[in-house]
Amino acid sequence: MSRIAAAQPPYPPQIAAALERIMPAGVAPLVLFRTMARNPRVFEKMFAGGLLDRGALSLRQREVVIDRTTARLGAEYEWGVHIAFFADKIGFDAERIAATVHGPADAPCWSADEQALLATVDDLVDHRTVGDATWAKLTAHFDEAQILEAIALAGYYHTISFFCRALDLPLETYGARFPSASPS
C-alpha cells in the first residue's frame, strides 16, 4: 500500500485529459500518476517537464539512461514499467535488461555510445557530476544537445525515483521485476 493513496476516478477534467493523453489505449493510469494527481500542481509541473517525447537521443538511448538511473536508485517500480513498455521496442534482451541493473557500464552487451551513457548515469548517481574520462567518452559519441538531454533525463528520473521510493508505491502487476544478480 502506498504511503499516499492514489486518486480514484472520476478525476478532475484537467487530470483526466492528461492521463488519457499519456497512457496507452486500454492501459489503466499508473499508480505513480494517480498518486501524483493528489496534488494537481505537482502533477501538472511534472508532466510539463516530462522527457518522453521525441528528443535529441534515440528511443533506445533514452531508455538506456532511464533504466540505468532508476535501477541504480533502486526504483523497481519505474524501472519495471519502462522495461514492460519499452524493452521489446528497443531490442533489449534478457542480458541487456539484467545489465541495466547489475552490469558494469562497459559490459560487452552494450555499444560504445551506450557504454558512455551508462557511465554518465553511474557518475551522476555516484558522484553527482560527470568525470573527465566519462566526459571524453560522452563527447566522442554525442553532441551538446544529446549530452544535455542525457543529463536532464538522469536528473528527471532521479526525481521520479524519489517519488517511487518515498511513496512506497506498489509495483504494477505487469511491470518487470529486478533480475537477481548473477552468481560471481
Contact map, one row per residue, 1 for C-alpha under 8 A:
1110100000000000000000000000000000000000000000000000000000000000000000000000000000000000000000000000000000000000000000000000000000000000000000000000000000000000000000011100000000000000
1111110000000000000000000000000000000000000000000000000000000000000000000000000000000000000000000000000000000000000000000000000000000000000000000000000000000000000000111100000000000000
1111100000000000000000000000000000000000000000000000000000000000000000000000000000000000000000000000000000000000000000000000000000000000000000000000000000000000000000111000000000000000
0111110000000000000000000000000000100000000000000000000000000000000000000000000000000000000000000000000000000000000000000000000000000000000000000000000000000000000000100000000000000000
1111111000000000000000000000000000100000000000000000000000000000000000000000000000000000000000000000000000000000000000000000000000000000000000000000000000000000000000000000000000000000
0101111100000000000000000000001101111100000000000000000000000000000000000000000000000000000000000000000000000000000000000000000000000000000000000000000000000000000000000000000000000000
0000111110100000000000000000000001101100000000000000000000000000000000000000000000000000000000000000000000000000000000000000000000000000000000000000000000000000000000000000000000000000
0000011111100000000000000000000001000000000000000000000000000000000000000000000000000000000000000000000000000000000000000000000000000000000000000000000000000000000000000000000000000000
0000001111100000000000000000000000000000000000000000000000000000000000000000000000000000000000000000000000000000000000000000000000000000000000000000000000000000000000000000000000000000
0000000111110001000000000000000000000000000000000000000000000000000000000000000000000000000000000000000000000000000000000000000000000000000000000000000000000000000000000000000000000000
0000001111111111000000000000000000000000000000000000000000000000000000000000000000000000000000000000000000000000000000000000000000000000000000000000000000000000000000000000000000000000
0000000001111111000000000000000000000000000000000000000000000000000000000000000000000000000000000000000000000000000000000000000000000000000000000000000000000000000000000000000000000000
0000000000111111100000000000000000000000000000000000000000000000000000000000000000000000000000000000000000000000000000000000000000000000000000000000000000000000000000000000000000000000
0000000000111111110000000000000000000000000000000000000000000000000000000000000000000000000000000000000000000000000000000000000000000000000000000000000000000000000000000000000000000000
0000000000111111111000000000000000001001000000000000000000000000000000000000000000000000000000000000000000000000000000000000000000000000000000000000000000000000000000000000000000000000
0000000001111111111100000000000000000000000000000000000000000000000000000000000000000000000000000000000000000000000000000000000000000000000000000000000000000000000000000000000000000000
0000000000001111111110000000000000000000000000000000000000000000000000000000000000000000000000000000000000000000000000000000000000000000000000000000000000000000000000000000000000000000
0000000000000111111111000000000000000000000000000000000000000000000000000000000000000000000000000000000000000000000000000000000000000000000000000000000000000000000000000000000000000000
0000000000000011111111100000100010000000000000000000000000000000000000000000000000000000000000000000000000000000000000000000000000000000000000000000000000000000000000000000000000000000
0000000000000001111111111000000000000000000000000000000000000000000000000000000000000000000000000000000000000000000000000000000000000000000000000000000000000000000000000000000000000000
0000000000000000111111110000000000000000000000000000000000000000000000000000000000000000000000000000000000000000000000000000000000000000000000000000000000000000000000000000000000000000
0000000000000000011111110000000000000000000000000000000000000000000000000000000000000000000000000000000000000000000000000000000000000000000000000000000000000000000000000000000000000000
0000000000000000001111111011100000000000000000000000000000000000000000000000000000000000000000000000000000000000000000000000000000000000000000000000000000000000000000000000000000000000
0000000000000000000111111110000000000000000000000000000000000000000000000000000000000000000000000000000000000000000000000000000000000000000000000000000000000000000000000000000000000000
0000000000000000000100111110000000000000000000000000000000000000000000000000000000000000000000000000000000000000000000000000000000000000000000000000000000000000000000000000000000000000
0000000000000000000000011111000000000000000000000000000000000000000000000000000000000000000000000000000000000000000000000000000000000000000000000000000000000000000000000000000000000000
0000000000000000000000111111100000000000000000000000000000000000000000000000000000000000000000000000000000000000000000000000000000000000000000000000000000000000000000000000000000000000
0000000000000000000000100111110000000000000000000000000000000000000000000000000000000000000000000000000000000000000000000000000000000000000000000000000000000000000000000000000000000000
0000000000000000001000100011111011000000000000000000000000000000000000000000000000000000000000000000000000000000000000000000000000000000000000000000000000000000000000000000000000000000
0000000000000000000000000001111111000000000000000000000000000000000000000000000000000000000000000000000000000000000000000000000000000000000000000000000000000000000000000001000000000000
0000010000000000000000000000111111100000000000000000000000000000000000000000000000000000000000000000000000000000000000000000000000000000000000000000000000000000000000001101000000000000
0000010000000000000000000000011111110000000000000000000000000000000000000000000000000000000000000000000000000000000000000000000000000000000000000000000000000000001100001000000000000000
0000000000000000001000000000111111111000001000000000000000000000000000000000000000000000000000000000000000000000000000000000000000000000000000000000000000000000000000000000000000000000
0000011100000000000000000000111111111100000000000000000000000000000000000000000000000000000000000000000000000000000000000000000000000000000000000000000000000000000000000000000000000000
0001111000000000000000000000001111111100000000000000000000000000000000000000000000000000000000000000000000000000000000000000000000000000000000000000000000000000000000000000000000000000
0000010000000000000000000000000111111111011000000000000000000000000000000000000000000000000000000000000000000000000000000000000000000000000000000000000000000000000000000000000000000000
0000011000000010000000000000000011111111011000000000000000000000000000000000000000000000000000000000000000000000000000000000000000000000000000000000000000000000000000000000000000000000
0000011000000000000000000000000001111111001000000000000000000000000000000000000000000000000000000000000000000000000000000000000000000000000000000000000000000000000000000000000000000000
0000000000000000000000000000000000011111111000000000000000000000000000000000000000000000000000000000000000000000000000000000000000000000000000000000000000000000000000000000000000000000
0000000000000010000000000000000000011111111100000000000000000000000000000000000000000000000000000000000000000000000000000000000000000000000000000000000000000000000000000000000000000000
0000000000000000000000000000000000000011111110000000000000000000000000000000000000000000000000000000000000000000000000000000000000000000000000000000000000000000000000000000000000000000
0000000000000000000000000000000000011011111111000000000000000000000000000000000000000000000000000000000000000000000000000000000000000000000000000000000000000000000000000000000000000000
0000000000000000000000000000000010011111111111100000000000000000000000000000000000000000000000000000000000000000000000000000000000000000000000000000000000000000000000000000000000000000
0000000000000000000000000000000000000001111111110000000000000000000000000000000000000000000000000000000000000000000000000000000000000000000000000000000000000000000000000000000000000000
0000000000000000000000000000000000000000111111111000000000000000000000000000000000000000000000000000000000000000000000000000000000000000000000000000000000000000000000000000000000000000
0000000000000000000000000000000000000000011111111100000000000000000000000000000000000000000000000000000000000000000000000000000000000000000000000000000000000000000000000000000000000000
0000000000000000000000000000000000000000001111111100000000000000000000000000000000000000000000000000000000000000000000000000000000000000000000000000000000000000000000000000000000000000
0000000000000000000000000000000000000000000111111100000000000000000000000000000000000000000000000000000000000000000000000000000000000000000000000000000000000000000000000000000000000000
0000000000000000000000000000000000000000000011111110000000000000000000000000000000000000000000000000000000000000000000000000000000000000000000000000000000000000000000000000000000000000
0000000000000000000000000000000000000000000001111111100000000000000000000000000000000000000000000000000000000000000000000000000000000000000000000000000000010000000000000000000000000000
0000000000000000000000000000000000000000000000001111111000000000000000000000000000000000000000000000000000000000000000000000000000000000000000000000000010000000000000000000000000000000
0000000000000000000000000000000000000000000000000111111000000000000000000000000000000000000000000000000000000000000000000000000000000000000000000000000000000000000000000000000000000000
0000000000000000000000000000000000000000000000000111111000000000000000000000000000000000000000000000000000000000000000000000000000000000000000000000000000000000000000000000000000000000
0000000000000000000000000000000000000000000000000011111111100000000000000000000000000000000000000000000000000000000000000000000000000000000000000000000000000000000000000000000000000000
0000000000000000000000000000000000000000000000000011111111000000000000000000000000000000000000000000000000000000000000000000000000000000000000000000100000000000000000000000000000000000
0000000000000000000000000000000000000000000000000000011111000000000000000000000000000000000000000000000000000000000000000000000000000000000000001100100000000000000000000000000000000000
0000000000000000000000000000000000000000000000000000011111111100000000000000000000000000000000000000000000000000000000000000000000000000000000000100110000000000000000000000000000000000
0000000000000000000000000000000000000000000000000000011111111100000000000000000000000000000000000000000000000000000000000000000000000000000000000000000000000000000000000000000000000000
0000000000000000000000000000000000000000000000000000010011111110000000000000000000000000010000000000000000000000000000000000000000000000000000000000000000000000000000000000000000000000
0000000000000000000000000000000000000000000000000000000011111111000000000000000000000000010000000000000000000000000000000000000000000000000000000000000000000000000000000000000000000000
0000000000000000000000000000000000000000000000000000000011111111100000000000000000000000000000000000000000000000010010000000000000000000000000000000000000000000000000000000000000000000
0000000000000000000000000000000000000000000000000000000011111111110000000000000000000000000000000000000000000000000000000000000000000000000000000000010010000000000000000000000000000000
0000000000000000000000000000000000000000000000000000000000111111111000000000000001000100000000000000000000000000000000000000000000000000000000000000000000000000000000000000000000000000
0000000000000000000000000000000000000000000000000000000000011111111100000000000000000000000000000001000000000000010011000000000000000000000000000000000000000000000000000000000000000000
0000000000000000000000000000000000000000000000000000000000001111111110000000000000000000000000000000000000000000000011001000000000000000000000000000010011000000000000000000000000000000
0000000000000000000000000000000000000000000000000000000000000111111111000000001001000000000000000000000000000000000000000000000000000000000000000000000011001000000000000000000000000000
0000000000000000000000000000000000000000000000000000000000000011111111100000001001100000000000000001100000000000000000000000000000000000000000000000000000000000000000000000000000000000
0000000000000000000000000000000000000000000000000000000000000001111111110000000000000000000000000001100000000000000001001100000000000000000000000000000000000000000000000000000000000000
0000000000000000000000000000000000000000000000000000000000000000111111111000000000000000000000000000000000000000000000001100100000000000000000000000000001001100000000000000000000000000
0000000000000000000000000000000000000000000000000000000000000000011111111111011000000000000000000000000000000000000000000000000000000000000000000000000000001100100000000000000000000000
0000000000000000000000000000000000000000000000000000000000000000001111111111001000000000000000000001100000000000000000000000000000000000000000000000000000000000000000000000000000000000
0000000000000000000000000000000000000000000000000000000000000000000111111110000000000000000000000000100000000000000000000100100000000000000000000000000000000000000000000000000000000000
0000000000000000000000000000000000000000000000000000000000000000000011111110000000000000000000000000000000000000000000000000100000000000000000000000000000000100100000000000000000000000
0000000000000000000000000000000000000000000000000000000000000000000001111111000000000000000000000000000000000000000000000000000000000000000000000000000000000000100010000000000000000000
0000000000000000000000000000000000000000000000000000000000000000000001111111111000000000000000000000000000000000000000000000000000000000000000000000000000000000110110000000000000000000
0000000000000000000000000000000000000000000000000000000000000000000001100111111100000000000000000000000000000000000000000000000000000000000000000000000000000000000000000010000011000000
0000000000000000000000000000000000000000000000000000000000000000000000000011111110000000000000000000000000000000000000000000000000000000000000000000000000000000000100001111001000000000
0000000000000000000000000000000000000000000000000000000000000000000001000011111111000000000000000000000000000000000000000000000000000000000000000000000000000001100100000000000000000000
0000000000000000000000000000000000000000000000000000000000000000011001100011111111100000000000000000000000000000000000000000000000000000000000000000000000000000000000000000000100000000
0000000000000000000000000000000000000000000000000000000000000000000000000001111111110000000000000000000000000000000000000000000000000000000000000000000000000000000000000011001111000000
0000000000000000000000000000000000000000000000000000000000000000000000000000111111111000000000000000000000000000000000000000000000000000000000000000000000000000000000000001011100000000
0000000000000000000000000000000000000000000000000000000000000010011000000000011111111110000000000000000000000000000000000000000000000000000000000000000000000000000000000000001000000000
0000000000000000000000000000000000000000000000000000000000000000001000000000001111111110000000001000000000000000000000000000000000000000000000000000000000000000000000000000001100000000
0000000000000000000000000000000000000000000000000000000000000000000000000000000111111110000000000000000000000000000000000000000000000000000000000000000000000000000000000000011100000000
0000000000000000000000000000000000000000000000000000000000000000000000000000000011111111100000000000000000000000000000000000000000000000000000000000000000000000000000000000000000000000
0000000000000000000000000000000000000000000000000000000000000010000000000000000001111111110000000000000000000000000000000000000000000000000000000000000000000000000000000000000000000000
0000000000000000000000000000000000000000000000000000000000000000000000000000000001111111111110001000000000000000000000000000000000000000000000000000000000000000000000000000000000000000
0000000000000000000000000000000000000000000000000000000000000000000000000000000000001111111110000000000000000000000000000000000000000000000000000000000000000000000000000000000000000000
0000000000000000000000000000000000000000000000000000000000000000000000000000000000001111111100000000000000000000000000000000000000000000000000000000000000000000000000000000000000000000
0000000000000000000000000000000000000000000000000000000000110000000000000000000000000111111100000000000000000000000000000000000000000000000000000000000000000000000000000000000000000000
0000000000000000000000000000000000000000000000000000000000000000000000000000000000000011111110000000000000000000000000000000000000000000000000000000000000000000000000000000000000000000
0000000000000000000000000000000000000000000000000000000000000000000000000000000000000011111111111000000000000000000000000000000000000000000000000000000000000000000000000000000000000000
0000000000000000000000000000000000000000000000000000000000000000000000000000000000000011001111111000000000000000000000000000000000000000000000000000000000000000000000000000000000000000
0000000000000000000000000000000000000000000000000000000000000000000000000000000000000000000111111100000000000000000000000000000000000000000000000000000000000000000000000000000000000000
0000000000000000000000000000000000000000000000000000000000000000000000000000000000000000000111111110000000001000000000000000000000000000000000000000000000000000000000000000000000000000
0000000000000000000000000000000000000000000000000000000000000000000000000000000000000000000111111111000000001100000000000000000000000000000000000000000000000000000000000000000000000000
0000000000000000000000000000000000000000000000000000000000000000000000000000000000100010000111111111100000000000000000000000000000000000000000000000000000000000000000000000000000000000
0000000000000000000000000000000000000000000000000000000000000000000000000000000000000000000001111111111000000000000000000000000000000000000000000000000000000000000000000000000001101000
0000000000000000000000000000000000000000000000000000000000000000000000000000000000000000000000111111111100100000000000000000000000000000000000000000000000000000000000000000000000000000
0000000000000000000000000000000000000000000000000000000000000001001100100000000000000000000000011111111000000000000000000000000000000000000000000000000000000000000000000000000000000000
0000000000000000000000000000000000000000000000000000000000000000001100110000000000000000000000001111111000000000000000000000000000000000000000000000000000000000000000000000000001100000
0000000000000000000000000000000000000000000000000000000000000000000000000000000000000000000000000111111100000000000000000000000000000000000000000000000000000000000000000000000000001000
0000000000000000000000000000000000000000000000000000000000000000000000000000000000000000000000000111111110100000000000000000000000000000000000000000000000000000000000000000000000000000
0000000000000000000000000000000000000000000000000000000000000000000000000000000000000000000000000010011111100000000000000000000000000000000000000000000000000000000000000000000000000000
0000000000000000000000000000000000000000000000000000000000000000000000000000000000000000000000000000001111100000001101100100000000000000000000000000000000000000000000000000000000000000
0000000000000000000000000000000000000000000000000000000000000000000000000000000000000000000000000000000111110100001001100000000000000000000000000000000000000000000000000000000000000000
0000000000000000000000000000000000000000000000000000000000000000000000000000000000000000000000000010001111111100001000000000000000000000000000000000000000000000000000000000000000000000
0000000000000000000000000000000000000000000000000000000000000000000000000000000000000000000000000000000001111110000000000000000000000000000000000000000000000000000000000000000000000000
0000000000000000000000000000000000000000000000000000000000000000000000000000000000000000000000110000000000111110000000000000000000000000000000000000000000000000000000000000000000000000
0000000000000000000000000000000000000000000000000000000000000000000000000000000000000000000000010000000001111111111000000000000000000000000000000000000000000000000000000000000000000000
0000000000000000000000000000000000000000000000000000000000000000000000000000000000000000000000000000000000011111111000000000000000000000000000000000000000000000000000000000000000000000
0000000000000000000000000000000000000000000000000000000000000000000000000000000000000000000000000000000000000111111100000000000000000000000000000000000000000000000000000000000000000000
0000000000000000000000000000000000000000000000000000000000000000000000000000000000000000000000000000000000000111111110000000000000000000110011000000000000000000000000000000000000000000
0000000000000000000000000000000000000000000000000000000000001001000000000000000000000000000000000000000000000111111111000000000000000000000000000000000000000000000000000000000000000000
0000000000000000000000000000000000000000000000000000000000000000000000000000000000000000000000000000000011100111111111100000000000000000000000000000000000000000000000000000000000000000
0000000000000000000000000000000000000000000000000000000000000000000000000000000000000000000000000000000010000001111111110000000000000100110010000000000000000000000000000000000000000000
0000000000000000000000000000000000000000000000000000000000001001100000000000000000000000000000000000000000000000111111111000000000000000010000000000010000000000000000000000000000000000
0000000000000000000000000000000000000000000000000000000000000001100100000000000000000000000000000000000011000000011111111100000000000000000000000000000000000000000000000000000000000000
0000000000000000000000000000000000000000000000000000000000000000000000000000000000000000000000000000000011000000001111111110000000000100000000000000000000000000000000000000000000000000
0000000000000000000000000000000000000000000000000000000000000000000000000000000000000000000000000000000000000000000111111111000001000110010000000000001000000000000000000000000000000000
0000000000000000000000000000000000000000000000000000000000000000100110000000000000000000000000000000000000000000000011111111100000000000000000000000001001000000000000000000000000000000
0000000000000000000000000000000000000000000000000000000000000000000110010000000000000000000000000000000010000000000001111111110000000000000000000000000000000000000000000000000000000000
0000000000000000000000000000000000000000000000000000000000000000000000000000000000000000000000000000000000000000000000111111111111100100000000000000000000000000000000000000000000000000
0000000000000000000000000000000000000000000000000000000000000000000000000000000000000000000000000000000000000000000000011111111111000000000000000000000001000000000000000000000000000000
0000000000000000000000000000000000000000000000000000000000000000000010011000000000000000000000000000000000000000000000001111111100000000000000000000000000000000000000000000000000000000
0000000000000000000000000000000000000000000000000000000000000000000000000000000000000000000000000000000000000000000000000111111100000000000000000000000000000000000000000000000000000000
0000000000000000000000000000000000000000000000000000000000000000000000000000000000000000000000000000000000000000000000000011111111000000000000000000000000000000000000000000000000000000
0000000000000000000000000000000000000000000000000000000000000000000000000000000000000000000000000000000000000000000000000011111111000000000000000000000000000000000000000000000000000000
0000000000000000000000000000000000000000000000000000000000000000000000000000000000000000000000000000000000000000000000000011001111100000000000000000000000000000000000000000000000000000
0000000000000000000000000000000000000000000000000000000000000000000000000000000000000000000000000000000000000000000000010011001111110110000000000000000000000000000000000000000000000000
0000000000000000000000000000000000000000000000000000000000000000000000000000000000000000000000000000000000000000000000000010000011111110000000000000000000000000000000000000000000000000
0000000000000000000000000000000000000000000000000000000000000000000000000000000000000000000000000000000000000000000000000000000001111111000000000000000000000000000000000000000000000000
0000000000000000000000000000000000000000000000000000000000000000000000000000000000000000000000000000000000000000000000000000000000111111100000000000000000000000000000000000000000000000
0000000000000000000000000000000000000000000000000000000000000000000000000000000000000000000000000000000000000000000100110010000001111111110000000000000000000000000000000000000000000000
0000000000000000000000000000000000000000000000000000000000000000000000000000000000000000000000000000000000000000000000010000000001111111111000000000000000000000000000000000000000000000
0000000000000000000000000000000000000000000000000000000000000000000000000000000000000000000000000000000000000000000000000000000000011111111100000000000000000000000000000000000000000000
0000000000000000000000000000000000000000000000000000000000000000000000000000000000000000000000000000000000000000100100000000000000001111111110000000000000000000000000000000000000000000
0000000000000000000000000000000000000000000000000000000000000000000000000000000000000000000000000000000000000000100110010000000000000111111111000010000000000000000000000000000000000000
0000000000000000000000000000000000000000000000000000000000000000000000000000000000000000000000000000000000000000000000000000000000000011111111110010000000000000000000000000000000000000
0000000000000000000000000000000000000000000000000000000000000000000000000000000000000000000000000000000000000000000000000000000000000001111111000000000000000000000000000000000000000000
0000000000000000000000000000000000000000000000000000000000000000000000000000000000000000000000000000000000000000100100000000000000000000111111100000000000000000000000000000000000000000
0000000000000000000000000000000000000000000000000000000000000000000000000000000000000000000000000000000000000000100000000000000000000000011111111110000000000000000000000000000000000000
0000000000000000000000000000000000000000000000000000000000000000000000000000000000000000000000000000000000000000000000000000000000000000001011111110000000000000000000000000000000000000
0000000000000000000000000000000000000000000000000000000000000000000000000000000000000000000000000000000000000000000000000000000000000000001001111111000000000000000000000000000000000000
0000000000000000000000000000000000000000000000000000000100000000000000000000000000000000000000000000000000000000000000000000000000000000000001111111100000000000000000000000000000000000
0000000000000000000000000000000000000000000000000000000110000000000000000000000000000000000000000000000000000000000000000000000000000000000001111111110000000000000000000000000000000000
0000000000000000000000000000000000000000000000000000000000000000000000000000000000000000000000000000000000000000000000000000000000000000011001111111111000000000000000000000000000000000
0000000000000000000000000000000000000000000000000000000000000000000000000000000000000000000000000000000000000000000000000000000000000000000000011111111100000000000000000000000000000000
0000000000000000000000000000000000000000000000000000001110000000000000000000000000000000000000000000000000000000000000000000000000000000000000001111111110000000000000000000000000000000
0000000000000000000000000000000000000000000000000000000010000100100000000000000000000000000000000000000000000000000010000000000000000000000000000111111111000000000000000000000000000000
0000000000000000000000000000000000000000000000000000000000000000000000000000000000000000000000000000000000000000000000011000000000000000000000000011111111100000000000000000000000000000
0000000000000000000000000000000000000000000000000000000000000000000000000000000000000000000000000000000000000000000000000000000000000000000000000001111111110000000000000000000000000000
0000000000000000000000000000000000000000000000000010000000000100110000000000000000000000000000000000000000000000000000000000000000000000000000000000111111111000000000000000000000000000
0000000000000000000000000000000000000000000000000000000000000000110010000000000000000000000000000000000000000000000000001001000000000000000000000000011111111100000000000000000000000000
0000000000000000000000000000000000000000000000000000000000000000000000000000000000000000000000000000000000000000000000000000000000000000000000000000001111111110000000000000000000000000
0000000000000000000000000000000000000000000000000100000000000000000000000000000000000000000000000000000000000000000000000000000000000000000000000000000111111111000000000000000000000000
0000000000000000000000000000000000000000000000000000000000000000010011000000000000000000000000000000000000000000000000000000000000000000000000000000000011111111100000000000000000000000
0000000000000000000000000000000000000000000000000000000000000000000011001000000000000000000000000000000000000000000000000000000000000000000000000000000001111111110000000000000000000000
0000000000000000000000000000000000000000000000000000000000000000000000000000000000000000000000000000000000000000000000000000000000000000000000000000000000111111111000000000000000000000
0000000000000000000000000000000000000000000000000000000000000000000000000000010000000000000000000000000000000000000000000000000000000000000000000000000000011111111100000000000000000000
0000000000000000000000000000000000000000000000000000000000000000000001001110010000000000000000000000000000000000000000000000000000000000000000000000000000001111111110000000000000000000
0000000000000000000000000000000000000000000000000000000000000000000000000010000000000000000000000000000000000000000000000000000000000000000000000000000000000111111111000000000000000000
0000000000000000000000000000000100000000000000000000000000000000000000000000000000000000000000000000000000000000000000000000000000000000000000000000000000000011111111100000000000000000
0000000000000000000000000000000100000000000000000000000000000000000000000010110000000000000000000000000000000000000000000000000000000000000000000000000000000001111111111000000000000000
0000000000000000000000000000000000000000000000000000000000000000000000000110000000000000000000000000000000000000000000000000000000000000000000000000000000000000111111111000000000000000
0000000000000000000000000000000000000000000000000000000000000000000000000000000000000000000000000000000000000000000000000000000000000000000000000000000000000000011111110000000000000000
0111000000000000000000000000000000000000000000000000000000000000000000000000000000000000000000000000000000000000000000000000000000000000000000000000000000000000001111111000000000000000
1110000000000000000000000000000000000000000000000000000000000000000000000000000000000000000000000000000000000000000000000000000000000000000000000000000000000000000111111100000000000000
1110000000000000000000000000001100000000000000000000000000000000000000000000100000000000000000000000000000000000000000000000000000000000000000000000000000000000000110111110000000000000
1100000000000000000000000000001000000000000000000000000000000000000000000000100000000000000000000000000000000000000000000000000000000000000000000000000000000000000000011111000000000000
0000000000000000000000000000000000000000000000000000000000000000000000000001100100000000000000000000000000000000000000000000000000000000000000000000000000000000000000001111101000000000
0000000000000000000000000000011000000000000000000000000000000000000000000000100110000000000000000000000000000000000000000000000000000000000000000000000000000000000000000111111000000000
0000000000000000000000000000000000000000000000000000000000000000000000000000000000000000000000000000000000000000000000000000000000000000000000000000000000000000000000000011111000000000
0000000000000000000000000000000000000000000000000000000000000000000000000000000010010000000000000000000000000000000000000000000000000000000000000000000000000000000000000001111100000000
0000000000000000000000000000000000000000000000000000000000000000000000000000100111110000000000000000000000000000000000000000000000000000000000000000000000000000000000000011111110000000
0000000000000000000000000000000000000000000000000000000000000000000000000000001110110000000000000000000000000000000000000000000000000000000000000000000000000000000000000000011111000000
0000000000000000000000000000000000000000000000000000000000000000000000000001000100000000000000000000000000000000000000000000000000000000000000000000000000000000000000000000001111100000
0000000000000000000000000000000000000000000000000000000000000000000000000001000100000000000000000100100000000000000000000000000000000000000000000000000000000000000000000000000111110000
0000000000000000000000000000000000000000000000000000000000000000000000000000000000000000000000000100100000000000000000000000000000000000000000000000000000000000000000000000000011111000
0000000000000000000000000000000000000000000000000000000000000000000000000000000000000000000000000000000000000000000000000000000000000000000000000000000000000000000000000000000001111100
0000000000000000000000000000000000000000000000000000000000000000000000000000000000000000000000000100010000000000000000000000000000000000000000000000000000000000000000000000000000111110
0000000000000000000000000000000000000000000000000000000000000000000000000000000000000000000000000000000000000000000000000000000000000000000000000000000000000000000000000000000000011111
0000000000000000000000000000000000000000000000000000000000000000000000000000000000000000000000000000000000000000000000000000000000000000000000000000000000000000000000000000000000001111
0000000000000000000000000000000000000000000000000000000000000000000000000000000000000000000000000000000000000000000000000000000000000000000000000000000000000000000000000000000000000111
